[in-house]
């Protein structure tokens, strides 16, 4: 029989490392393949994570890798999984370096690609003064002049939510908006509305100082909340046979999972951003831990199962 892993975890972010830790403690032969591209790498710190609040992501992931690797059945490799198939021994994953690895179970923890509005100045400030989650970044920009760039149906809710962090909030609709009765809600909450087209963001480095409009005017803004959409980073899930959820307000193609984090594909689980509409590091840690526990339980019911 081919030498095979109990589980291959694809992705070494919060969900993947959390899962690897649980699998290692259960003495399961575990390989983590990590492309080294966590979505929050640009952030100055992780906001709202108990025990690691405001900790730099690089430090957090380094500590997580060390904890997982303290268990002799866990191996972490830098690389990417580019293909998938199956054999009589289990699932077969193809790595970018040309190697193939066989495993009894797979946990997809690949994260997602975050796509922001196409406005000059957003990308270089995203994760700092421009953000998509007020719970993650609102504290860092509290009491500044804040704005929400969102002319869609969620713009009003986002602007009202941001009032928890500042008394000075403006909804930028980037063009004429059909707000109807919502204008009264915004006015009552002290949220201003600006319907001019937005041309660019300005400020030194990752700091935001002002929003420029198509008419040449500017507005002083110290923090900007923008909508994002999350998209799969690769076709791996589809190759394994995992189906996607219906597009949601945040994730366009999150993976469908059951309450045990199992996907529609036999032997394949998913955890973290790749299978949620509410991404967060705390949620990813919890999902990875739970999914790993379910994988251990699933392995136990095989007649020939023997932990390492």
N, C-alpha and C positions, 0 to 999 in steps of 0.2 A: 504494500500500500504506500502511496505517496506520502512523504512527510508533510503533514498539514497542520494548520493552526486551528485552534478552537474558534477564534474570532479574529477577523481583520477589521480594524476600525479605520475608516477612510476619513481623515481629517484630525488635526491635532489642536483644535481650539478648545473652548471651554467644555463643550459636549463630549468631544472625543477623548480628552484627557480625563474627564470625570468618569467616563465609561471604562477607560483603561485602568484606572485606579481600582474600581470595583472588580473588574475581571482579574486583575493581578492579585488582589486580596483573596479571590476565590480560587487562586492557583490555576487559572486558565491560560493556556498558551495564546498570547495576544500580540498581534503586530499592529502598530499604529503607523500609517503612512501619512505623513504631514507635508503638505505643499508649502507651509510656512507663510500663508497669506491670510491671517485673521482679519475679518472685516473691520474690527475696531483698532487695528494697529496704529491708525493716525491719531487716535484720541490721546489726550494728555494723561487721562486716568479713567478707571472704571468707576462709574457713578452708581451708588446704591447697592453694591455687593457686600454683604455682611462679612466683616473680617478683612476685606480688601478694598474698602471704599477709597476711591481716588488713587488706587495703586496703578502705576504704569502698566499697560497691557503686556509689554515685553517681560517685565519682572514677574507678573502673574503667571504667564505661560511657562517661563523658565522654572518657576517653583513647582508648577503642576507636572511638568515633565520629570523633574527630579523625584517627586513623590511616586509617580507611576513606575519609574525605572528602579526604584528601591525594591521592587518585587521581581524575582529572577525569571518569571515566566513572561515578562513584558519586554518587547523590543520596539523602539521607535526609529523609523527611518525618514529621512528627508527625501521627498519625491512626490510623484503624482501617479494615480491609477488612471490608466487611459482606456482600458477595455475590460470586459467581463464576459464570462461564459460559464459552462458547467462541465463536469466530468463525473465518472462513477464514484470518485472520491469526494466530491463536493463542488463548491463554487470556485472558479478559477479567475483570479484577477491579474491583469497584465499591467506591469509598471512601465513608466516612461523609459527606464534604463534598460528595458528588454527582458527583465526577469518576469517570471510567472510565479504566483503563490496560490496554493490551494488551501481552502478553509472550510470549516463546517458552517460557520455563520459569518454574516457581514453586518456591520453597523455603519450606516452612512451618516457622517457628521461633517459634511463638506462645507457647511455654511452656505451663504448666498452672495450673489453680486448685488450691491446696492446701487441703484440708478437714481440720480438726482435730477431736478429740473435743469434744462440746458440754458443756464444763464451764466455769462462770464463772471468769474470770481467765486463761484460756489465750490468747485472741486478742491481748490487749494485751501479752503477754510473749513471744509466738511469734517466734522468730528471735533471741531474747536468752537469757533464763534458761530458757525453754521451747523445746525444739528437737526435730527429728525425725531429725537425722543426727549421730551422735557424732563422725564424722570431720570434720564442718564446725564443730561447736561444743563438742566435748568438752574440748578444750584450755583453752577459756576458763572452764570450770567445774570444772577438775581439782581433786581433793582436797577438794571440798565434800561435804556429805551429798547424795547424788543419789538419784533415784527414777525408775522406769519406770512409766508409767500404761498398762497393757495387760493386759487379762484374756483376750486371744485367744491363738491358737496360737503367735504369734511373741513373746509377752511374755517367756518364759523366755530365749530366745536374746538378746533385746535387753538383758535384765538382766545376763546373763553377759558380753555384749560391753562393757557400760558399766563393768565392773570394771577395765578397762584404765585408766580415768581416776580411779577412786576406790576406796578400801577400804571405803567406807560406801555401799552400794547397797541399795535396797529395791524390791521388785516390788509395785506397787499394782494389785490385780486388780479393784478397784471392785465387789466382790461376791464371793460364794463361787466358788471356782475348782476345776476338776477337773485338778489337776496331776499326780496319780499319782506315778510314779517320779521325775518331774522335781523334786519337792521335795528329794530326796536330792542331786541335782546342785546345786541352789541352796544347800542347807545346806553342802555341801562347799566351795562357792566363797565362802561367807560372805555370801550374799545373803539378806536377810530378806524375808518375805512378809507383806503386810498385806491382808486381804480385806474390810476395811470399805468401805462406799460412800463415794466422794469427792464432797463437796459444792461446794468452791471452792478457788481458790488465792489466797494473800494475800501482800502485800509492797508496798513503795513503788515506784511507777512500773513500769518493766519488770523490776525485781528480784523474785525469788521468795524468800520467807522461810519460808513454811509451807503445808502442805496441810491443809485442814479436812475432817473426815469427817461423815457423816450423824449420828453419835452425839454430835456436839459437841466431840469431841477434835481435837487438831491434832498434826501431825508436822513437825519442823523439816526443811526441804528447801531446798537452795540451787540446785538445777538439776533439771529434769524432762524426761525423754525421752518423747515421745508418738508414737503412730502417726499417719500422715496418709494420705489417699487423694488421688490426682491425677485431675483431671477436665478435659476439653476446655473451653476458654473460649468457643468459638463453634461454629457449625455449618459453618464454612467448609470444613473438610476433607471433610465429607460432600457439600457442594455440588460440590466438585471431583471427587468419586468415589473418594476414598481410604478404604480399609477400616480397621477397627480390629482390634487384637489381642484375644485373649481376656482378660478381666479378670485382673490379676495381683495380687500382694500389696501393691503400692503404687499403680500406675496402673490406674484402672478402665476407661479407654478410649484407651490409647496407640495411635498409628497403626502399622499394620503396614508394615515396610520390609524391603527386601532388603539384602544385604551392602554394596550401593553407595548405600544410603540412599534409594533410589527407592521411592515408595509404589506402591500398586496402580493409581493413576490415571496415565494418560499425561502426561508432562511435569511431574510433581509430585514433588518430593523433600521429606523432612522430617528435622529434626535438633534435638537438644536434648531437653528434658523431654517434648516432645510425642510422642516416639517411643521412650521408654526406661522401664524399671522401676527404674533406678538413677540418679536425678537428681543431678547435680553440675555446678558451673561448669566444672571441668576437662574433664569428659566432654562438656559442651555445646560448648566451644571446639574440641575434637578433632572432634566430629561435624560441626559447621558447616564446618570447614576441609575435611574429607574430602568432604562432600556437595558443596561448591562445586567441588572438583576434578573430581568425577564429572559435574557439570553442564557444566563447560567441555569436558570430553572428549566428552560427548553432543552438545553444540552443534557440535563440530568435524566430525562425520560428516555433517552436512547439506550437500547439494551447493552451496547458495548462501551458506554461512556465511562471514562476514567479520568479524573482530574490529574493534572501534572503534579 
